[in-house]
């Protein structure tokens, strides 16, 4: 199997798992489940669950608790996009080349679908306690998940980003790095750390993976900013130049294209080198890192 | 100590605990922490954490994990109010006699503050894994928390309620009970079940407490509907008659005032009888149930 074939299979399996997890009958709230499903199943690279799955492999055979946490992380990612796209934040009509949740279902349903997905993330992760032989390990994974997604992680980064945009305050280097570290990298770190945690990795290994995730996350975000300028709408799935049009300050506008590209190369190389230092190698994971940085969408 | 004195002390302790839990330094996201704190510390009966604390006492000495879950439940309750009040749902400017979060901080911040609180609820609960001797028990409590707050619980009820209001479809008895059972009662059930779970209660006891919580929750909601018609603005903290003005269908409008009052009495008596059947009695909890039903606000 080539990397591309493996990737395709893995993503298909993740998509199936996500659809199954969202196959819920509620009675009067079914329309909300539809909106939640629409928000999740419409594509996406499934980067975070993939990274979790592959990080888990660095420390042994696949853990049986893994699917619960992979789905949870993707639900959190999905909810953050649904709320981010809403009229009171970015007011985006398109995401990944298709209509955003509020554009299809209206603002009220999008608000509740985001809430529903965030809560369902923790509900799904908590089901791992039913099947685990090691509840302490699951508790540790739950704590990582919640912290990295929260006010000291993704939500904190989102809050800082939104404030900078809405108030038009001058973006400093420190502020931009805070936003990228928290809004983007925290969830990548979370993926790598939870995967490892579920296979019994120790504190030092989790720290190393957090640092690798931080570098990979920053490289990924800068690559996104570069694609917003140089990318192709068909490939990228959202209007090109939308950041610039919205007057949004990015890594590229702050440091220039040349340094941005250099930093992507340096950070992704450092992340790769970090991965290679573990006892067990995971070639797919290493190729995935390269793929994520070389992507055109 | 009288019931009222105990109640005052307990609520003060809960308020202190909530404020401590929200004493977080984030750097660029501090404005969001302010909005989260405003949404939580502005009063409220602290009914859910109180019920959890007292249900825990039915099964032994206070569990050390209790404060984490008490805070978590109140954060979930608070986030639900913040999002519920937003322009795209109820568009309420006042709650508990003070300005709602979006009225003070704007819609964008209110959206993120609600997200922040929901996530922080699970983050706070997950900290119990650091101090517990029984991670399986905490995992079980986490599962109850997530399920009762989610699409099969509170969010499901909220979704059904919002849909009925926005589409103006005819409210049936079945639909109204679904809404009350999920939107209101699910969190009361959660409080009683988690308190018991943290002191090692078995499945049968949790089932009984779920049923008691369901009755208490329904009685509490009907009492709320009655107060909306007969209450006093100063006491109740929101404009009287607002449900009627909004054309909102309630238990009272569906069944009439007389049956509503009869049902409150019957349901609260059944809840009380249920509580008295446990081996250990908790007089404060029994008085709390009476107090909640006799309240004027």
Boltz contact constraints between the chains, C-beta under 6 A:
constraints:
  - contact:
      token1: [A, 26]
      token2: [B, 151]
      max_distance: 6.0
  - contact:
      token1: [A, 26]
      token2: [B, 156]
      max_distance: 6.0
  - contact:
      token1: [A, 28]
      token2: [B, 160]
      max_distance: 6.0
  - contact:
      token1: [A, 28]
      token2: [B, 178]
      max_distance: 6.0
  - contact:
      token1: [A, 29]
      token2: [B, 156]
      max_distance: 6.0
  - contact:
      token1: [A, 29]
      token2: [B, 159]
      max_distance: 6.0
  - contact:
      token1: [A, 29]
      token2: [B, 160]
      max_distance: 6.0
  - contact:
      token1: [A, 32]
      token2: [B, 159]
      max_distance: 6.0
  - contact:
      token1: [A, 88]
      token2: [B, 107]
      max_distance: 6.0
  - contact:
      token1: [A, 88]
      token2: [B, 108]
      max_distance: 6.0
  - contact:
      token1: [A, 88]
      token2: [B, 111]
      max_distance: 6.0
  - contact:
      token1: [A, 89]
      token2: [B, 108]
      max_distance: 6.0
  - contact:
      token1: [A, 107]
      token2: [B, 88]
      max_distance: 6.0
  - contact:
      token1: [A, 108]
      token2: [B, 88]
      max_distance: 6.0
  - contact:
      token1: [A, 108]
      token2: [B, 89]
      max_distance: 6.0
  - contact:
      token1: [A, 108]
      token2: [B, 162]
      max_distance: 6.0
  - contact:
      token1: [A, 111]
      token2: [B, 88]
      max_distance: 6.0
  - contact:
      token1: [A, 112]
      token2: [B, 159]
      max_distance: 6.0
  - contact:
      token1: [A, 115]
      token2: [B, 155]
      max_distance: 6.0
  - contact:
      token1: [A, 116]
      token2: [B, 151]
      max_distance: 6.0
  - contact:
      token1: [A, 116]
      token2: [B, 155]
      max_distance: 6.0
  - contact:
      token1: [A, 118]
      token2: [B, 118]
      max_distance: 6.0
  - contact:
      token1: [A, 119]
      token2: [B, 149]
      max_distance: 6.0
  - contact:
      token1: [A, 119]
      token2: [B, 150]
      max_distance: 6.0
  - contact:
      token1: [A, 119]
      token2: [B, 155]
      max_distance: 6.0
  - contact:
      token1: [A, 120]
      token2: [B, 150]
      max_distance: 6.0
  - contact:
      token1: [A, 122]
      token2: [B, 122]
      max_distance: 6.0
  - contact:
      token1: [A, 122]
      token2: [B, 146]
      max_distance: 6.0
  - contact:
      token1: [A, 123]
      token2: [B, 146]
      max_distance: 6.0
  - contact:
      token1: [A, 123]
      token2: [B, 147]
      max_distance: 6.0
  - contact:
      token1: [A, 123]
      token2: [B, 150]
      max_distance: 6.0
  - contact:
      token1: [A, 126]
      token2: [B, 142]
      max_distance: 6.0
  - contact:
      token1: [A, 126]
      token2: [B, 143]
      max_distance: 6.0
  - contact:
      token1: [A, 126]
      token2: [B, 146]
      max_distance: 6.0
  - contact:
      token1: [A, 129]
      token2: [B, 139]
      max_distance: 6.0
  - contact:
      token1: [A, 129]
      token2: [B, 143]
      max_distance: 6.0
  - contact:
      token1: [A, 135]
      token2: [B, 135]
      max_distance: 6.0
  - contact:
      token1: [A, 135]
      token2: [B, 136]
      max_distance: 6.0
  - contact:
      token1: [A, 135]
      token2: [B, 139]
      max_distance: 6.0
  - contact:
      token1: [A, 136]
      token2: [B, 135]
      max_distance: 6.0
  - contact:
      token1: [A, 139]
      token2: [B, 129]
      max_distance: 6.0
  - contact:
      token1: [A, 139]
      token2: [B, 135]
      max_distance: 6.0
  - contact:
      token1: [A, 142]
      token2: [B, 126]
      max_distance: 6.0
  - contact:
      token1: [A, 143]
      token2: [B, 126]
      max_distance: 6.0
  - contact:
      token1: [A, 143]
      token2: [B, 129]
      max_distance: 6.0
  - contact:
      token1: [A, 146]
      token2: [B, 122]
      max_distance: 6.0
  - contact:
      token1: [A, 146]
      token2: [B, 123]
      max_distance: 6.0
  - contact:
      token1: [A, 146]
      token2: [B, 126]
      max_distance: 6.0
  - contact:
      token1: [A, 147]
      token2: [B, 123]
      max_distance: 6.0
  - contact:
      token1: [A, 149]
      token2: [B, 119]
      max_distance: 6.0
  - contact:
      token1: [A, 150]
      token2: [B, 119]
      max_distance: 6.0
  - contact:
      token1: [A, 150]
      token2: [B, 120]
      max_distance: 6.0
  - contact:
      token1: [A, 150]
      token2: [B, 123]
      max_distance: 6.0
  - contact:
      token1: [A, 151]
      token2: [B, 26]
      max_distance: 6.0
  - contact:
      token1: [A, 151]
      token2: [B, 29]
      max_distance: 6.0
  - contact:
      token1: [A, 151]
      token2: [B, 116]
      max_distance: 6.0
  - contact:
      token1: [A, 155]
      token2: [B, 115]
      max_distance: 6.0
  - contact:
      token1: [A, 155]
      token2: [B, 116]
      max_distance: 6.0
  - contact:
      token1: [A, 155]
      token2: [B, 119]
      max_distance: 6.0
  - contact:
      token1: [A, 156]
      token2: [B, 26]
      max_distance: 6.0
  - contact:
      token1: [A, 156]
      token2: [B, 29]
      max_distance: 6.0
  - contact:
      token1: [A, 159]
      token2: [B, 29]
      max_distance: 6.0
  - contact:
      token1: [A, 159]
      token2: [B, 32]
      max_distance: 6.0
  - contact:
      token1: [A, 159]
      token2: [B, 112]
      max_distance: 6.0
  - contact:
      token1: [A, 160]
      token2: [B, 28]
      max_distance: 6.0
  - contact:
      token1: [A, 160]
      token2: [B, 29]
      max_distance: 6.0
  - contact:
      token1: [A, 162]
      token2: [B, 108]
      max_distance: 6.0
  - contact:
      token1: [A, 178]
      token2: [B, 28]
      max_distance: 6.0
